[in-house]
Amino acid sequence: MLKRNLLIPQRVGNFKCPLIQEFLATGQYGNAARQLLNSGVPFNQSYLYLSNCPEALIEYFNLLIKEVYMSDAPRKKVICNLYVNILLPQYLVLSPADREPLIAKFIDFVKQNKDFIEKRVLYKSIRECNFLTLLRECYLIFGDYTEYLRLYFEYCNYAAITIDEFNRLMNLICNIPLNEQQILFKSFPLSFMKFIMRNWRTFNRRPTCDPIFPAICDIIFAEPMDMEAVNLLQPIMEKMYTRGKDGGTHSNAQRNLYYILLARTNDQQKMEDYYKNSQWLKLPHDFLLRWLKRRGMETLASQFCAHLFDRHYLAVTYSVIAANKEKSIRPVLDLLTSLLNDAEDRRECWLRALETTSNMKKKDNASDESDGWRTLLETAVTSCVLTLDDIFPIMPENMSIDSFQSTILNAIKEYQTDNSAAVHRIDQFINRASSQRELISRGTQLRVELDPLQQCALCKQSIYKDRFLVFPCYHTVHIKCLLSNMNLFYTAPEMLNLISLTSKAAKSESANKLLSEYISRSCPICGELSVRVLDKDFILKEEVEAREMWKLD
């Protein structure tokens, strides 16, 4: 260190400092600092006086910090920051063994006075001296966990990190912002990510979905894909993104990423479980479909769309693309006969498949593609999804009708059976209609119970002595009595009509029925039916409508 070679006077400014020269010359820096304080030399003059003797200046600051008057916060802040700038460079000339206890004391000093130390000044001084261990400790003291973790992982040996050490680091990682967590996990080498995934269950505090999402993306989208990392990652993602464990709620992007992992590993069983998850139907599917198409996974894309009730046509389209690539109709046939076999629009899907693969039927007869298309056509008919009327317009001219011989025979048999059943049913309807018309025309017979002593309302004789009429009001009259007194109940035209019907009734049974109906229109005593006849016939309107319904033209 630089030391003063000139003689130091016995005074500082206007203040006398006896023995100050001897103390500095003999290395009694503590006594020299004490002498300055006892002499009442102001701080600024003492600082300038000892600036060329750092050892004495450090002792001076140590004494200042312990003084009672240092309770003045602004003054203490200035002195603490100056102390930091002066003290740290002194450690550079010391050996690591001598420096270690001094560093520990300095850390205690920072902890006690962190409210007065400007951390920006402190960090700058430590970086200039390259005391990285001290810098990490200061980051922890001031709560700068992000800077601490960056510095830690920048110079650390990842292979030497133990489970306990990672648990300690995770407690710090959880206290930094989410974007910083993502940057940190993304910066980890693949070997360390394997260490994390391998010991996932043993950690006290595991990373959640969001912080590790970018790091997982790097693993899944890597080319070529590291299968060891993927095998370690898959059970973790299954718990996090499908079972709702180790991470809480998940975004659509995270669930889509899990499907991409399954697609890249071609795990069909896990994909089927994924399709059955109710949350999967709520996802936006366009991103996954575009990714599958870019990767040339049209077969998976068709399976994907087949599980969506509104994407069946698109499923057929992707299966046709896969069939053209493979030069085989098998992807289309598998899709239609398995995943779309129970779909409500399966007929439309079959027609779309046949139309979009129609280019295959133009191949030569010996072509496998042409044979495959014919197989698709025959399967559509033999499985009773399409009828002969559906397939005749798209059949190739050189395709023999013998391929559908069994289908045609079955169709004819079914037609004959259905036709016989239909004819028999029509005959039943005709017979039933005739019976109904007869019942409606005849009407329903009404029964009435009369008193054995019932009398004619006109002649007051027993009603049973002659033919009589009974009205719904229970008035009874002899027919001959009614005809004898018809001038009381009928108008002149009505009487003429009644006389005519009476003469006809003697000759014809049908006229006798008309006569009975005419006479029975209303009760001659109370006129009950004459009131009802205004809005109600003897044959009800409902009966007339029922009769018309069974009428066959």
C-alpha positions in Angstrom: 0.0 0.0 0.0 1.1 3.6 -0.5 2.5 5.2 2.6 3.6 8.7 3.3 7.4 9.1 3.2 7.3 12.8 4.3 7.4 13.7 7.9 4.0 14.2 9.3 3.6 17.4 11.4 2.3 17.3 14.9 -0.8 19.2 14.0 -3.7 18.8 11.5 -5.0 22.1 10.4 -5.5 24.2 13.5 -5.7 21.1 15.8 -2.7 19.8 17.7 -2.1 16.1 17.6 0.9 15.1 19.8 2.7 11.9 19.0 0.7 11.4 15.8 3.9 11.2 13.8 5.5 8.5 16.0 2.3 6.4 15.9 2.2 6.4 12.1 5.9 5.8 11.8 5.9 2.8 14.1 2.7 1.3 12.7 0.5 2.1 15.7 -2.4 2.9 13.5 -5.1 2.4 16.1 -3.4 4.8 18.5 -3.0 7.3 15.7 -6.7 7.1 14.9 -7.6 7.4 18.5 -5.4 10.5 18.8 -7.2 12.2 15.9 -10.6 11.5 17.6 -9.4 12.7 21.0 -8.0 15.9 19.5 -11.4 16.7 18.0 -10.2 16.9 14.4 -13.2 17.1 12.1 -14.0 14.1 10.0 -13.2 15.7 6.6 -9.8 16.8 7.7 -9.0 13.5 9.3 -10.0 11.7 6.1 -7.8 13.8 4.0 -4.9 13.5 6.4 -5.0 9.7 6.5 -5.9 9.2 2.9 -2.3 8.1 2.0 -2.2 5.7 5.0 -5.1 3.2 4.4 -4.3 1.1 7.5 -4.7 4.1 9.8 -7.8 5.2 7.9 -9.4 1.8 8.4 -8.8 2.0 12.1 -10.2 5.5 12.1 -13.4 4.3 10.5 -13.6 1.3 13.0 -13.5 3.8 15.9 -16.0 6.1 14.3 -18.6 3.4 13.8 -18.4 2.4 17.5 -18.8 6.0 18.7 -22.1 7.0 20.3 -22.5 10.0 18.1 -22.7 7.8 15.1 -26.4 7.4 15.8 -26.8 10.3 13.4 -28.2 8.4 10.3 -27.0 10.7 7.5 -23.5 10.9 8.9 -23.4 7.2 9.5 -24.5 6.5 5.9 -21.6 8.5 4.5 -19.1 6.9 6.8 -20.3 3.4 6.1 -20.1 3.8 2.3 -16.6 5.3 2.6 -15.6 2.5 4.9 -16.7 -0.1 2.3 -14.7 1.6 -0.5 -11.5 1.8 1.6 -11.7 -1.5 3.4 -12.3 -3.9 0.5 -9.1 -3.1 -1.6 -7.0 -3.8 1.5 -8.1 -7.5 1.3 -6.5 -7.9 -2.1 -2.9 -8.0 -0.7 -3.8 -10.6 1.9 -3.6 -14.4 1.5 -6.8 -16.3 1.3 -6.2 -17.7 4.8 -5.7 -14.2 6.3 -8.6 -12.8 4.2 -11.2 -15.3 5.3 -11.8 -14.1 8.9 -11.8 -10.5 7.7 -14.4 -11.3 5.1 -16.5 -12.9 7.8 -16.2 -9.7 10.0 -17.1 -7.6 6.9 -20.2 -9.7 6.3 -21.3 -9.1 9.9 -20.7 -5.4 9.4 -22.9 -5.4 6.3 -25.7 -7.2 8.1 -25.6 -4.7 11.0 -25.5 -1.6 8.8 -27.3 -2.7 5.7 -29.8 0.1 6.2 -27.0 2.7 5.8 -24.9 1.0 3.1 -25.7 1.9 -0.5 -25.9 -1.6 -2.1 -25.0 -0.2 -5.5 -21.7 1.1 -4.1 -21.1 -2.1 -2.2 -21.7 -4.3 -5.3 -19.4 -2.2 -7.4 -16.6 -2.3 -4.9 -16.9 -6.1 -4.5 -16.9 -6.7 -8.3 -13.8 -4.6 -8.7 -12.1 -6.7 -6.1 -13.6 -9.9 -7.7 -14.8 -11.3 -4.3 -17.5 -13.5 -5.8 -18.3 -15.4 -2.6 -18.7 -12.1 -0.7 -20.8 -10.8 -3.5 -23.2 -13.7 -3.2 -23.5 -13.2 0.5 -24.3 -9.6 0.1 -27.0 -10.4 -2.5 -28.6 -12.6 0.1 -28.3 -9.9 2.8 -30.1 -7.3 0.6 -32.6 -9.8 -0.7 -31.4 -9.7 -4.4 -32.2 -13.3 -5.0 -32.2 -12.9 -8.7 -28.7 -11.6 -8.8 -27.6 -14.2 -6.3 -28.9 -17.1 -8.4 -27.4 -15.7 -11.6 -24.0 -15.4 -10.0 -24.4 -18.8 -8.3 -25.2 -20.7 -11.5 -22.7 -18.7 -13.6 -19.7 -20.1 -11.7 -21.1 -23.2 -10.1 -20.3 -26.8 -10.8 -23.7 -28.3 -11.7 -22.5 -31.8 -11.0 -21.6 -30.9 -7.4 -25.1 -29.7 -6.5 -26.8 -32.0 -4.1 -30.5 -32.5 -3.3 -30.2 -30.5 -0.1 -28.5 -27.7 -1.9 -31.2 -27.6 -4.6 -33.8 -27.5 -1.9 -32.1 -24.4 -0.5 -31.9 -22.9 -4.0 -35.6 -23.6 -4.7 -36.6 -21.6 -1.6 -34.8 -18.7 -3.2 -36.0 -19.3 -6.7 -39.6 -19.2 -5.5 -39.0 -15.6 -4.2 -38.0 -14.1 -7.6 -40.4 -13.0 -10.4 -41.9 -15.6 -12.7 -40.1 -14.4 -15.8 -36.8 -14.6 -13.9 -37.6 -18.1 -12.8 -38.3 -19.1 -16.4 -35.0 -17.5 -17.6 -33.1 -19.4 -14.9 -34.6 -22.8 -15.6 -34.1 -22.3 -19.3 -30.4 -21.5 -18.7 -29.8 -24.9 -17.0 -27.8 -27.4 -19.0 -29.7 -30.6 -20.0 -27.6 -32.7 -17.6 -28.8 -30.6 -14.7 -32.4 -30.7 -15.9 -32.1 -34.5 -15.9 -30.9 -34.3 -12.3 -33.9 -32.3 -11.4 -36.4 -34.6 -13.1 -34.6 -37.7 -11.8 -35.0 -36.5 -8.2 -38.3 -34.8 -8.6 -40.1 -36.8 -5.9 -37.4 -36.3 -3.3 -37.4 -32.4 -3.4 -39.1 -30.6 -0.6 -40.3 -27.9 -2.9 -40.8 -28.8 -6.6 -41.0 -26.3 -9.5 -44.5 -25.6 -10.7 -45.8 -25.6 -14.2 -45.1 -22.0 -15.3 -41.4 -21.6 -14.3 -40.2 -24.8 -16.1 -42.4 -24.3 -19.2 -39.7 -22.8 -21.4 -37.2 -25.4 -20.3 -39.7 -28.2 -21.1 -40.3 -26.7 -24.5 -36.5 -26.9 -25.2 -36.5 -30.6 -24.3 -39.6 -31.6 -26.3 -38.8 -29.6 -29.4 -35.1 -30.5 -29.5 -33.7 -32.1 -32.7 -32.8 -34.8 -32.2 -34.9 -35.5 -29.1 -33.1 -36.8 -26.0 -35.1 -39.9 -25.2 -33.6 -40.2 -21.7 -34.8 -36.7 -20.8 -38.2 -37.3 -22.4 -38.7 -40.6 -20.4 -37.9 -38.7 -17.2 -40.2 -35.8 -18.2 -43.3 -37.7 -19.3 -44.5 -38.9 -15.9 -43.9 -35.5 -14.4 -45.9 -33.8 -17.1 -48.7 -36.4 -16.8 -49.1 -35.5 -13.1 -48.8 -31.7 -13.7 -50.8 -31.2 -16.8 -53.5 -33.9 -16.7 -54.0 -35.0 -13.0 -53.8 -31.5 -11.6 -50.9 -32.3 -9.3 -47.6 -30.5 -8.6 -48.6 -27.2 -10.2 -52.3 -26.2 -9.8 -54.1 -24.7 -12.8 -52.6 -25.0 -16.2 -52.8 -23.0 -19.4 -53.9 -24.3 -22.8 -50.3 -24.0 -24.0 -49.1 -26.3 -21.3 -51.8 -28.9 -22.0 -51.0 -28.7 -25.8 -47.3 -29.2 -25.0 -48.1 -32.4 -23.2 -50.0 -33.7 -26.3 -47.0 -32.8 -28.5 -44.8 -34.9 -26.2 -47.2 -37.8 -26.6 -47.3 -37.3 -30.3 -43.5 -37.2 -30.6 -43.2 -40.4 -28.6 -46.2 -41.9 -30.4 -47.7 -43.1 -27.1 -51.2 -44.2 -28.4 -52.5 -45.3 -25.0 -51.6 -42.0 -23.3 -53.2 -40.1 -26.2 -56.4 -42.1 -25.8 -56.4 -41.1 -22.1 -55.8 -37.5 -23.1 -58.8 -37.5 -25.5 -61.0 -38.8 -22.7 -60.1 -35.8 -20.4 -63.0 -33.4 -20.3 -60.7 -30.4 -20.1 -59.2 -31.4 -23.5 -62.4 -30.4 -25.3 -62.1 -26.9 -24.1 -58.7 -26.3 -25.7 -58.1 -24.3 -28.9 -57.1 -27.0 -31.3 -55.8 -25.1 -34.3 -52.2 -24.8 -33.0 -51.9 -28.5 -32.5 -53.4 -29.3 -35.9 -51.0 -26.9 -37.6 -48.1 -28.4 -35.7 -49.1 -32.0 -36.6 -49.5 -31.0 -40.3 -46.0 -29.3 -40.4 -44.5 -32.4 -38.9 -46.2 -34.6 -41.4 -48.3 -36.4 -38.8 -51.5 -36.5 -40.7 -52.6 -39.8 -39.3 -52.4 -38.4 -35.7 -54.2 -35.2 -36.9 -57.0 -37.3 -38.3 -57.3 -39.2 -35.0 -57.2 -35.9 -33.2 -60.1 -34.5 -35.3 -62.1 -37.7 -35.0 -62.6 -37.0 -31.3 -64.1 -33.6 -32.0 -67.7 -33.7 -32.9 -67.4 -30.7 -35.3 -64.1 -31.8 -37.0 -65.1 -35.1 -38.6 -64.8 -33.8 -42.2 -61.3 -32.4 -41.4 -60.4 -35.8 -39.9 -61.3 -37.4 -43.3 -59.2 -34.8 -45.1 -56.1 -35.5 -43.0 -56.6 -39.3 -43.4 -56.8 -38.8 -47.2 -53.5 -36.8 -47.1 -51.9 -39.7 -45.2 -53.3 -42.2 -47.6 -51.8 -40.3 -50.6 -48.4 -40.2 -48.9 -48.4 -43.9 -48.0 -50.0 -44.8 -51.4 -52.5 -46.9 -49.4 -56.2 -46.5 -48.5 -55.6 -48.1 -45.1 -55.5 -44.8 -43.0 -58.9 -43.7 -44.4 -60.4 -47.2 -43.9 -59.1 -47.4 -40.4 -60.5 -44.0 -39.5 -64.0 -44.7 -40.9 -64.4 -48.2 -39.5 -63.1 -47.4 -36.0 -63.1 -43.8 -34.8 -66.0 -42.6 -36.9 -68.0 -45.8 -36.9 -70.5 -44.5 -34.4 -70.5 -40.9 -35.5 -73.8 -39.3 -36.4 -72.4 -38.0 -39.7 -70.6 -41.2 -40.7 -72.6 -41.4 -43.9 -71.4 -38.0 -45.0 -67.9 -38.9 -43.9 -67.9 -42.0 -46.1 -69.1 -40.0 -49.1 -66.5 -37.4 -48.5 -63.8 -40.0 -48.3 -64.9 -41.6 -51.5 -65.1 -38.3 -53.3 -61.7 -37.0 -52.1 -60.0 -40.3 -52.9 -61.6 -40.6 -56.3 -58.2 -40.0 -58.0 -57.2 -43.5 -57.0 -59.9 -45.2 -59.0 -58.3 -43.8 -62.2 -55.2 -45.9 -61.6 -54.7 -49.1 -63.6 -56.5 -52.2 -62.5 -53.3 -53.7 -61.2 -52.6 -50.7 -59.0 -52.7 -51.2 -55.2 -54.2 -47.8 -54.9 -57.0 -48.6 -57.2 -57.6 -51.9 -55.4 -57.6 -50.1 -52.1 -60.2 -47.6 -53.3 -62.4 -50.4 -54.6 -62.1 -52.0 -51.1 -63.2 -48.7 -49.6 -66.2 -48.6 -51.9 -67.2 -52.2 -51.2 -66.8 -51.7 -47.5 -69.0 -48.7 -47.6 -71.8 -50.7 -49.1 -71.4 -54.0 -47.3 -71.3 -52.2 -44.0 -74.7 -50.7 -44.8 -73.4 -47.2 -44.4 -74.1 -46.3 -48.0 -76.7 -47.5 -50.4 -76.3 -48.6 -54.0 -77.9 -45.3 -55.1 -75.1 -43.5 -53.3 -72.2 -45.4 -54.9 -73.4 -45.9 -58.5 -72.6 -42.3 -59.5 -69.0 -42.7 -58.4 -68.3 -46.2 -59.5 -65.6 -46.5 -62.1 -66.7 -47.7 -65.5 -64.4 -50.7 -65.5 -65.5 -51.9 -62.1 -67.5 -55.1 -62.2 -71.0 -55.1 -60.7 -70.2 -58.6 -59.4 -68.4 -57.0 -56.5 -71.8 -56.0 -55.1 -73.6 -59.2 -56.0 -74.2 -60.2 -52.4 -75.2 -56.6 -51.5 -77.7 -56.4 -54.3 -79.2 -59.8 -53.4 -79.5 -58.7 -49.8 -81.1 -55.5 -50.9 -83.7 -57.3 -53.0 -84.5 -59.7 -50.2 -84.9 -56.8 -47.8 -87.1 -55.0 -50.3 -89.3 -58.0 -50.8 -89.6 -58.5 -47.0 -90.4 -54.9 -46.4 -92.9 -54.8 -49.3 -94.8 -57.8 -48.0 -94.9 -56.3 -44.5 -96.1 -53.0 -45.9 -98.9 -54.6 -48.0 -100.1 -56.6 -45.0 -100.0 -53.4 -42.9 -102.0 -51.5 -45.5 -104.7 -54.2 -45.5 -104.9 -54.0 -41.8 -105.4 -50.2 -42.0 -108.1 -50.6 -44.6 -110.0 -53.1 -42.5 -109.6 -51.0 -39.5 -110.8 -47.9 -41.3 -113.9 -49.7 -42.6 -114.7 -50.8 -39.0 -114.3 -47.3 -37.7 -116.5 -45.8 -40.4 -119.2 -48.4 -39.6 -119.0 -47.6 -35.9 -119.1 -43.9 -36.6 -122.1 -44.1 -39.0 -124.1 -46.4 -36.7 -123.3 -44.3 -33.7 -123.1 -45.4 -30.1 -126.2 -47.0 -28.6 -127.4 -45.3 -25.5 -129.4 -47.2 -22.8 -131.9 -45.6 -20.5 -133.7 -47.0 -17.4 -137.4 -46.2 -17.1 -139.8 -46.5 -14.2 -142.2 -49.4 -14.6 -145.0 -46.9 -14.0 -143.8 -44.4 -16.6 -146.6 -42.7 -18.4 -147.0 -40.9 -21.7 -146.6 -37.2 -21.2 -149.6 -36.5 -23.5 -152.2 -39.1 -22.9 -151.1 -40.0 -19.3 -151.5 -43.7 -20.1 -148.8 -46.3 -19.4 -146.0 -45.8 -21.8 -145.6 -49.6 -22.4 -149.0 -49.9 -24.2 -147.7 -48.7 -27.5 -144.5 -47.6 -29.3 -143.0 -44.7 -27.6 -140.1 -42.2 -27.6 -137.7 -41.5 -24.8 -135.9 -38.2 -24.7 -132.6 -37.4 -22.8 -134.7 -35.3 -20.4 -136.5 -38.6 -19.5 -139.9 -37.4 -20.9 -141.7 -40.2 -22.7 -144.5 -40.0 -25.3 -146.3 -42.4 -27.5 -145.6 -41.9 -31.2 -149.2 -41.9 -32.1 -149.9 -39.3 -29.4 -147.1 -37.1 -30.7 -148.5 -37.4 -34.3 -152.0 -36.7 -33.2 -150.9 -33.5 -31.5 -148.2 -32.4 -34.0 -150.1 -29.2 -34.7 -149.0 -28.1 -31.2 -145.3 -28.7 -31.8 -144.6 -28.2 -35.6 -145.1 -25.6 -38.2 -147.1 -26.2 -41.3 -144.1 -27.1 -43.5 -142.7 -29.3 -40.8 -146.1 -31.1 -40.5 -146.1 -31.7 -44.3 -142.6 -33.1 -44.1 -143.6 -35.3 -41.2 -146.7 -36.6 -43.0 -144.5 -37.5 -46.0 -142.0 -39.3 -43.9 -144.8 -41.2 -42.1 -146.2 -42.5 -45.4 -142.7 -43.5 -46.6 -141.9 -45.2 -43.3 -144.7 -47.7 -43.9 -142.9 -48.8 -47.1 -139.2 -48.5 -46.3 -137.0 -49.2 -43.2 -134.6 -46.4 -44.1 -137.5 -43.9 -44.1 -138.6 -45.2 -40.8 -135.1 -44.3 -39.4 -135.4 -40.8 -40.9 -138.9 -40.4 -39.3 -137.5 -41.4 -35.9 -134.7 -38.9 -36.2 -137.0 -36.1 -37.3 -139.4 -36.7 -34.5 -136.7 -37.0 -31.9 -135.0 -33.7 -32.6 -136.5 -32.1 -29.5 -138.6 -33.0 -26.5 -142.3 -31.9 -27.1 -142.7 -31.2 -23.4 -139.5 -29.2 -22.4 -137.8 -28.7 -25.8 -134.4 -29.7 -24.3 -132.8 -31.0 -27.5 -134.1 -28.1 -29.5 -131.8 -25.9 -27.4 -128.8 -28.1 -27.8 -129.3 -28.6 -31.5 -128.1 -25.0 -32.1 -124.5 -26.0 -31.4 -124.5 -29.8 -31.1 -125.6 -32.4 -33.5 -126.6 -36.0 -32.7 -123.3 -37.0 -34.4 -120.5 -35.0 -32.8 -118.0 -33.1 -34.9 -115.2 -35.1 -33.3 -116.8 -38.3 -34.6 -117.2 -36.8 -38.1 -113.5 -35.8 -38.1 -112.5 -39.3 -36.9 -114.5 -40.8 -39.7 -112.9 -38.5 -42.3 -109.4 -39.4 -41.0 -110.0 -43.1 -41.8 -111.4 -42.4 -45.2 -109.3 -44.0 -47.9 -109.5 -42.4 -51.4 
